[in-house]
Structures are given as C-alpha cells and as structure tokens.
Amino acid sequence: MSKTTEKTEAAPAQPVEDSFPLTLDEFCSQLSKTNKRVALIGGFHSAENAAGRVKDTVAAYQGRFDAFIKQPA
C-alpha cells in the first residue's frame, strides 16, 4: 500500500484593502503616494466629506475617484 497525498491549491486571498473599510483621510493619504495631483485629491476629499462618505472600501473610493476625475470642471 502506498500513501498518496492530494495537493490542492489554495484560492488566492482577497487583498486586505478591499475587505475592510478605510476612512476618507486614509484613502486620500494612500492615493497621494501614487497620484501627485494634490488639488484633485483635495477636491475629491472635500466632495466626499460633504456627501457624508467618510468610511468605505478602497474599491468604492477608487471608483468614485475615477468618476470624479471625469467630471467637467
């Protein structure tokens, strides 16, 4: 009798950033590390704060930031 072991591949873990909500300040701070348009980030922060969206997931913030960029001035 021989022993056989099955190798199973673990499903890739979902990134932590998408699982847990961040504050608006945390998101904007992280965004400013890769996006140097500080005035745009400041405008987004102000608009989100005025709308009362101060805690959400990275994916939700990123989607709204992308939409914010495309708005006419």
Distance bins in CASP14 RR format, pairs under 12 A and 6 or more apart:
PFRMAT RR
TARGET T0000
AUTHOR 0000-0000-0000
RMODE 2
METHOD distances of the structure
MODEL  1
13 19 0 0 0 0 1 0 0 0 0 0 0
14 20 0 0 0 0 0 1 0 0 0 0 0
14 57 0 0 0 0 0 1 0 0 0 0 0
14 58 0 0 0 0 0 1 0 0 0 0 0
14 59 0 0 0 0 0 1 0 0 0 0 0
15 57 0 0 0 0 0 1 0 0 0 0 0
15 58 0 0 0 0 1 0 0 0 0 0 0
15 59 0 0 0 0 1 0 0 0 0 0 0
16 22 0 0 0 0 0 1 0 0 0 0 0
16 57 0 0 0 0 0 1 0 0 0 0 0
16 58 0 0 0 0 1 0 0 0 0 0 0
17 26 0 0 0 0 0 1 0 0 0 0 0
17 27 0 0 0 0 1 0 0 0 0 0 0
17 30 0 0 0 0 1 0 0 0 0 0 0
17 31 0 0 0 0 0 1 0 0 0 0 0
17 56 0 0 0 0 0 1 0 0 0 0 0
17 57 1 0 0 1 0 0 0 0 0 0 0
17 58 1 0 1 0 0 0 0 0 0 0 0
17 59 0 0 0 0 1 0 0 0 0 0 0
17 60 0 0 0 0 0 1 0 0 0 0 0
17 61 0 0 0 0 0 1 0 0 0 0 0
17 62 0 0 0 0 1 0 0 0 0 0 0
18 56 0 0 0 0 0 1 0 0 0 0 0
18 57 1 0 1 0 0 0 0 0 0 0 0
18 58 1 0 1 0 0 0 0 0 0 0 0
18 59 1 0 1 0 0 0 0 0 0 0 0
18 60 0 0 0 0 1 0 0 0 0 0 0
18 61 0 0 0 0 0 1 0 0 0 0 0
18 62 0 0 0 0 1 0 0 0 0 0 0
19 57 1 0 0 1 0 0 0 0 0 0 0
19 58 0 0 0 0 1 0 0 0 0 0 0
19 59 0 0 0 0 1 0 0 0 0 0 0
20 26 0 0 0 0 0 1 0 0 0 0 0
20 27 0 0 0 0 0 1 0 0 0 0 0
20 55 0 0 0 0 0 1 0 0 0 0 0
20 56 0 0 0 0 0 1 0 0 0 0 0
20 57 1 0 0 1 0 0 0 0 0 0 0
20 58 0 0 0 0 1 0 0 0 0 0 0
20 59 0 0 0 0 0 1 0 0 0 0 0
20 60 0 0 0 0 0 1 0 0 0 0 0
21 27 0 0 0 0 1 0 0 0 0 0 0
21 53 0 0 0 0 0 1 0 0 0 0 0
21 54 0 0 0 0 1 0 0 0 0 0 0
21 55 1 0 1 0 0 0 0 0 0 0 0
21 56 1 0 1 0 0 0 0 0 0 0 0
21 57 1 0 1 0 0 0 0 0 0 0 0
21 58 0 0 0 0 1 0 0 0 0 0 0
21 59 0 0 0 0 0 1 0 0 0 0 0
21 60 0 0 0 0 1 0 0 0 0 0 0
21 61 0 0 0 0 1 0 0 0 0 0 0
22 28 0 0 0 0 1 0 0 0 0 0 0
22 29 0 0 0 0 1 0 0 0 0 0 0
22 30 1 0 0 1 0 0 0 0 0 0 0
22 31 0 0 0 0 0 1 0 0 0 0 0
22 48 0 0 0 0 0 1 0 0 0 0 0
22 53 0 0 0 0 0 1 0 0 0 0 0
22 54 0 0 0 0 1 0 0 0 0 0 0
22 55 1 0 0 1 0 0 0 0 0 0 0
22 56 1 0 0 1 0 0 0 0 0 0 0
22 57 1 0 0 1 0 0 0 0 0 0 0
22 58 1 0 0 1 0 0 0 0 0 0 0
22 59 0 0 0 0 0 1 0 0 0 0 0
22 60 0 0 0 0 1 0 0 0 0 0 0
22 61 1 0 0 1 0 0 0 0 0 0 0
22 62 0 0 0 0 0 1 0 0 0 0 0
23 29 0 0 0 0 1 0 0 0 0 0 0
23 30 0 0 0 0 0 1 0 0 0 0 0
23 45 0 0 0 0 0 1 0 0 0 0 0
23 48 0 0 0 0 0 1 0 0 0 0 0
23 49 0 0 0 0 0 1 0 0 0 0 0
23 52 0 0 0 0 0 1 0 0 0 0 0
23 53 0 0 0 0 0 1 0 0 0 0 0
23 54 1 0 0 1 0 0 0 0 0 0 0
23 55 1 0 1 0 0 0 0 0 0 0 0
23 56 0 0 0 0 1 0 0 0 0 0 0
23 57 0 0 0 0 0 1 0 0 0 0 0
23 58 0 0 0 0 0 1 0 0 0 0 0
23 61 0 0 0 0 1 0 0 0 0 0 0
24 30 0 0 0 0 0 1 0 0 0 0 0
24 31 0 0 0 0 0 1 0 0 0 0 0
24 41 0 0 0 0 0 1 0 0 0 0 0
24 42 0 0 0 0 0 1 0 0 0 0 0
24 43 0 0 0 0 0 1 0 0 0 0 0
24 44 0 0 0 0 1 0 0 0 0 0 0
24 45 1 0 0 1 0 0 0 0 0 0 0
24 46 0 0 0 0 1 0 0 0 0 0 0
24 47 0 0 0 0 0 1 0 0 0 0 0
24 48 1 0 1 0 0 0 0 0 0 0 0
24 49 1 0 0 1 0 0 0 0 0 0 0
24 50 0 0 0 0 0 1 0 0 0 0 0
24 51 0 0 0 0 0 1 0 0 0 0 0
24 52 0 0 0 0 1 0 0 0 0 0 0
24 53 1 0 0 1 0 0 0 0 0 0 0
24 54 1 0 1 0 0 0 0 0 0 0 0
24 55 1 0 0 1 0 0 0 0 0 0 0
24 56 1 0 0 1 0 0 0 0 0 0 0
24 57 0 0 0 0 0 1 0 0 0 0 0
24 58 0 0 0 0 0 1 0 0 0 0 0
24 60 0 0 0 0 0 1 0 0 0 0 0
24 61 1 0 0 1 0 0 0 0 0 0 0
24 64 0 0 0 0 0 1 0 0 0 0 0
24 65 0 0 0 0 0 1 0 0 0 0 0
25 31 0 0 0 0 0 1 0 0 0 0 0
25 32 0 0 0 0 0 1 0 0 0 0 0
25 41 0 0 0 0 0 1 0 0 0 0 0
25 42 0 0 0 0 0 1 0 0 0 0 0
25 44 0 0 0 0 0 1 0 0 0 0 0
25 45 1 0 0 1 0 0 0 0 0 0 0
25 48 0 0 0 0 0 1 0 0 0 0 0
25 49 0 0 0 0 1 0 0 0 0 0 0
25 54 0 0 0 0 1 0 0 0 0 0 0
25 55 0 0 0 0 1 0 0 0 0 0 0
25 61 0 0 0 0 0 1 0 0 0 0 0
26 32 0 0 0 0 0 1 0 0 0 0 0
26 33 0 0 0 0 0 1 0 0 0 0 0
26 45 0 0 0 0 0 1 0 0 0 0 0
26 54 0 0 0 0 0 1 0 0 0 0 0
26 55 0 0 0 0 1 0 0 0 0 0 0
26 56 0 0 0 0 0 1 0 0 0 0 0
26 57 0 0 0 0 0 1 0 0 0 0 0
26 58 0 0 0 0 1 0 0 0 0 0 0
26 61 0 0 0 0 1 0 0 0 0 0 0
27 33 0 0 0 0 0 1 0 0 0 0 0
27 34 0 0 0 0 0 1 0 0 0 0 0
27 35 0 0 0 0 0 1 0 0 0 0 0
27 41 0 0 0 0 1 0 0 0 0 0 0
27 42 0 0 0 0 0 1 0 0 0 0 0
27 44 0 0 0 0 1 0 0 0 0 0 0
27 45 0 0 0 0 1 0 0 0 0 0 0
27 48 0 0 0 0 1 0 0 0 0 0 0
27 49 0 0 0 0 0 1 0 0 0 0 0
27 53 0 0 0 0 0 1 0 0 0 0 0
27 54 0 0 0 0 1 0 0 0 0 0 0
27 55 0 0 0 0 1 0 0 0 0 0 0
27 56 1 0 0 1 0 0 0 0 0 0 0
27 57 0 0 0 0 1 0 0 0 0 0 0
27 58 1 0 0 1 0 0 0 0 0 0 0
27 59 0 0 0 0 0 1 0 0 0 0 0
27 60 0 0 0 0 1 0 0 0 0 0 0
27 61 1 0 1 0 0 0 0 0 0 0 0
27 62 0 0 0 0 1 0 0 0 0 0 0
27 63 0 0 0 0 0 1 0 0 0 0 0
27 64 0 0 0 0 1 0 0 0 0 0 0
27 65 0 0 0 0 1 0 0 0 0 0 0
28 34 0 0 0 0 0 1 0 0 0 0 0
28 35 0 0 0 0 1 0 0 0 0 0 0
28 37 0 0 0 0 0 1 0 0 0 0 0
28 38 0 0 0 0 1 0 0 0 0 0 0
28 40 0 0 0 0 0 1 0 0 0 0 0
28 41 1 0 1 0 0 0 0 0 0 0 0
28 42 1 0 0 1 0 0 0 0 0 0 0
28 43 0 0 0 0 1 0 0 0 0 0 0
28 44 1 0 0 1 0 0 0 0 0 0 0
28 45 1 0 1 0 0 0 0 0 0 0 0
28 46 0 0 0 0 0 1 0 0 0 0 0
28 47 0 0 0 0 0 1 0 0 0 0 0
28 48 0 0 0 0 1 0 0 0 0 0 0
28 49 0 0 0 0 1 0 0 0 0 0 0
28 54 0 0 0 0 0 1 0 0 0 0 0
28 58 0 0 0 0 0 1 0 0 0 0 0
28 61 0 0 0 0 1 0 0 0 0 0 0
28 62 0 0 0 0 0 1 0 0 0 0 0
28 64 0 0 0 0 0 1 0 0 0 0 0
28 65 0 0 0 0 1 0 0 0 0 0 0
28 68 0 0 0 0 0 1 0 0 0 0 0
29 35 0 0 0 0 0 1 0 0 0 0 0
29 38 0 0 0 0 0 1 0 0 0 0 0
29 41 0 0 0 0 1 0 0 0 0 0 0
29 42 0 0 0 0 0 1 0 0 0 0 0
29 45 0 0 0 0 1 0 0 0 0 0 0
29 61 0 0 0 0 0 1 0 0 0 0 0
30 41 0 0 0 0 0 1 0 0 0 0 0
30 58 1 0 0 1 0 0 0 0 0 0 0
30 61 0 0 0 0 1 0 0 0 0 0 0
30 62 0 0 0 0 0 1 0 0 0 0 0
30 65 0 0 0 0 0 1 0 0 0 0 0
31 37 0 0 0 0 1 0 0 0 0 0 0
31 38 0 0 0 0 1 0 0 0 0 0 0
31 40 0 0 0 0 1 0 0 0 0 0 0
31 41 1 0 1 0 0 0 0 0 0 0 0
31 42 0 0 0 0 1 0 0 0 0 0 0
31 43 0 0 0 0 0 1 0 0 0 0 0
31 44 0 0 0 0 1 0 0 0 0 0 0
31 45 0 0 0 0 1 0 0 0 0 0 0
31 48 0 0 0 0 0 1 0 0 0 0 0
31 58 0 0 0 0 1 0 0 0 0 0 0
31 61 0 0 0 0 1 0 0 0 0 0 0
31 62 0 0 0 0 1 0 0 0 0 0 0
31 63 0 0 0 0 0 1 0 0 0 0 0
31 64 0 0 0 0 0 1 0 0 0 0 0
31 65 1 0 0 1 0 0 0 0 0 0 0
31 66 0 0 0 0 0 1 0 0 0 0 0
31 68 0 0 0 0 0 1 0 0 0 0 0
31 69 0 0 0 0 0 1 0 0 0 0 0
32 38 1 0 0 1 0 0 0 0 0 0 0
32 39 0 0 0 0 0 1 0 0 0 0 0
32 40 0 0 0 0 0 1 0 0 0 0 0
32 41 1 0 1 0 0 0 0 0 0 0 0
32 42 0 0 0 0 1 0 0 0 0 0 0
32 44 0 0 0 0 0 1 0 0 0 0 0
32 45 0 0 0 0 0 1 0 0 0 0 0
32 65 0 0 0 0 0 1 0 0 0 0 0
33 41 0 0 0 0 0 1 0 0 0 0 0
34 41 0 0 0 0 0 1 0 0 0 0 0
34 62 0 0 0 0 0 1 0 0 0 0 0
34 65 0 0 0 0 0 1 0 0 0 0 0
35 41 1 0 0 1 0 0 0 0 0 0 0
35 42 0 0 0 0 0 1 0 0 0 0 0
35 44 0 0 0 0 1 0 0 0 0 0 0
35 62 0 0 0 0 0 1 0 0 0 0 0
35 65 0 0 0 0 1 0 0 0 0 0 0
35 66 0 0 0 0 0 1 0 0 0 0 0
35 68 0 0 0 0 0 1 0 0 0 0 0
35 69 0 0 0 0 1 0 0 0 0 0 0
37 43 0 0 0 0 1 0 0 0 0 0 0
37 44 0 0 0 0 1 0 0 0 0 0 0
37 65 0 0 0 0 0 1 0 0 0 0 0
37 68 0 0 0 0 0 1 0 0 0 0 0
37 69 0 0 0 0 1 0 0 0 0 0 0
38 44 0 0 0 0 0 1 0 0 0 0 0
38 45 0 0 0 0 0 1 0 0 0 0 0
39 45 0 0 0 0 0 1 0 0 0 0 0
39 46 0 0 0 0 0 1 0 0 0 0 0
39 69 0 0 0 0 0 1 0 0 0 0 0
39 73 0 0 0 0 0 1 0 0 0 0 0
40 46 0 0 0 0 0 1 0 0 0 0 0
40 47 0 0 0 0 0 1 0 0 0 0 0
40 65 0 0 0 0 1 0 0 0 0 0 0
40 66 0 0 0 0 0 1 0 0 0 0 0
40 68 1 0 0 1 0 0 0 0 0 0 0
40 69 1 0 0 1 0 0 0 0 0 0 0
40 70 0 0 0 0 0 1 0 0 0 0 0
40 71 0 0 0 0 0 1 0 0 0 0 0
40 73 0 0 0 0 0 1 0 0 0 0 0
41 47 0 0 0 0 0 1 0 0 0 0 0
41 48 0 0 0 0 0 1 0 0 0 0 0
41 61 0 0 0 0 0 1 0 0 0 0 0
41 65 0 0 0 0 1 0 0 0 0 0 0
41 68 0 0 0 0 1 0 0 0 0 0 0
41 69 0 0 0 0 0 1 0 0 0 0 0
42 48 0 0 0 0 1 0 0 0 0 0 0
42 49 0 0 0 0 1 0 0 0 0 0 0
42 50 0 0 0 0 0 1 0 0 0 0 0
42 65 0 0 0 0 0 1 0 0 0 0 0
42 68 0 0 0 0 0 1 0 0 0 0 0
43 49 0 0 0 0 1 0 0 0 0 0 0
43 50 0 0 0 0 1 0 0 0 0 0 0
43 51 0 0 0 0 0 1 0 0 0 0 0
43 64 0 0 0 0 0 1 0 0 0 0 0
43 65 0 0 0 0 0 1 0 0 0 0 0
43 68 1 0 0 1 0 0 0 0 0 0 0
43 69 0 0 0 0 0 1 0 0 0 0 0
43 71 0 0 0 0 0 1 0 0 0 0 0
43 73 0 0 0 0 0 1 0 0 0 0 0
44 50 0 0 0 0 0 1 0 0 0 0 0
44 51 0 0 0 0 0 1 0 0 0 0 0
44 53 0 0 0 0 0 1 0 0 0 0 0
44 61 0 0 0 0 1 0 0 0 0 0 0
44 62 0 0 0 0 0 1 0 0 0 0 0
44 63 0 0 0 0 0 1 0 0 0 0 0
44 64 1 0 0 1 0 0 0 0 0 0 0
44 65 1 0 1 0 0 0 0 0 0 0 0
44 66 0 0 0 0 0 1 0 0 0 0 0
44 67 0 0 0 0 1 0 0 0 0 0 0
44 68 1 0 1 0 0 0 0 0 0 0 0
44 69 0 0 0 0 1 0 0 0 0 0 0
44 70 0 0 0 0 0 1 0 0 0 0 0
44 71 0 0 0 0 0 1 0 0 0 0 0
45 51 0 0 0 0 0 1 0 0 0 0 0
45 52 0 0 0 0 0 1 0 0 0 0 0
45 53 0 0 0 0 0 1 0 0 0 0 0
45 54 0 0 0 0 1 0 0 0 0 0 0
45 61 0 0 0 0 0 1 0 0 0 0 0
45 64 0 0 0 0 0 1 0 0 0 0 0
45 65 0 0 0 0 1 0 0 0 0 0 0
45 68 0 0 0 0 0 1 0 0 0 0 0
46 52 0 0 0 0 0 1 0 0 0 0 0
46 53 0 0 0 0 0 1 0 0 0 0 0
46 54 0 0 0 0 0 1 0 0 0 0 0
46 68 0 0 0 0 0 1 0 0 0 0 0
47 53 0 0 0 0 1 0 0 0 0 0 0
47 54 0 0 0 0 0 1 0 0 0 0 0
47 61 0 0 0 0 0 1 0 0 0 0 0
47 64 0 0 0 0 1 0 0 0 0 0 0
47 65 0 0 0 0 1 0 0 0 0 0 0
47 67 0 0 0 0 0 1 0 0 0 0 0
47 68 1 0 0 1 0 0 0 0 0 0 0
47 69 0 0 0 0 0 1 0 0 0 0 0
47 71 0 0 0 0 1 0 0 0 0 0 0
48 54 1 0 0 1 0 0 0 0 0 0 0
48 55 0 0 0 0 0 1 0 0 0 0 0
48 56 0 0 0 0 1 0 0 0 0 0 0
48 60 0 0 0 0 0 1 0 0 0 0 0
48 61 1 0 0 1 0 0 0 0 0 0 0
48 63 0 0 0 0 0 1 0 0 0 0 0
48 64 1 0 0 1 0 0 0 0 0 0 0
48 65 0 0 0 0 1 0 0 0 0 0 0
48 67 0 0 0 0 0 1 0 0 0 0 0
48 68 0 0 0 0 1 0 0 0 0 0 0
49 55 0 0 0 0 0 1 0 0 0 0 0
51 61 0 0 0 0 0 1 0 0 0 0 0
51 64 0 0 0 0 1 0 0 0 0 0 0
51 68 0 0 0 0 0 1 0 0 0 0 0
52 64 0 0 0 0 0 1 0 0 0 0 0
53 60 0 0 0 0 1 0 0 0 0 0 0
53 61 0 0 0 0 1 0 0 0 0 0 0
53 63 0 0 0 0 0 1 0 0 0 0 0
53 64 1 0 0 1 0 0 0 0 0 0 0
53 65 0 0 0 0 0 1 0 0 0 0 0
53 68 0 0 0 0 0 1 0 0 0 0 0
54 61 0 0 0 0 0 1 0 0 0 0 0
55 61 0 0 0 0 1 0 0 0 0 0 0
56 62 0 0 0 0 1 0 0 0 0 0 0
56 63 0 0 0 0 1 0 0 0 0 0 0
56 64 0 0 0 0 1 0 0 0 0 0 0
56 65 0 0 0 0 0 1 0 0 0 0 0
57 63 0 0 0 0 0 1 0 0 0 0 0
57 64 0 0 0 0 0 1 0 0 0 0 0
58 64 0 0 0 0 0 1 0 0 0 0 0
58 65 0 0 0 0 0 1 0 0 0 0 0
59 65 0 0 0 0 0 1 0 0 0 0 0
59 66 0 0 0 0 0 1 0 0 0 0 0
60 66 0 0 0 0 0 1 0 0 0 0 0
60 67 0 0 0 0 0 1 0 0 0 0 0
61 67 0 0 0 0 0 1 0 0 0 0 0
61 68 0 0 0 0 1 0 0 0 0 0 0
62 68 0 0 0 0 0 1 0 0 0 0 0
62 69 0 0 0 0 0 1 0 0 0 0 0
63 69 0 0 0 0 1 0 0 0 0 0 0
63 70 0 0 0 0 0 1 0 0 0 0 0
64 70 0 0 0 0 0 1 0 0 0 0 0
64 71 0 0 0 0 0 1 0 0 0 0 0
65 71 0 0 0 0 0 1 0 0 0 0 0
END
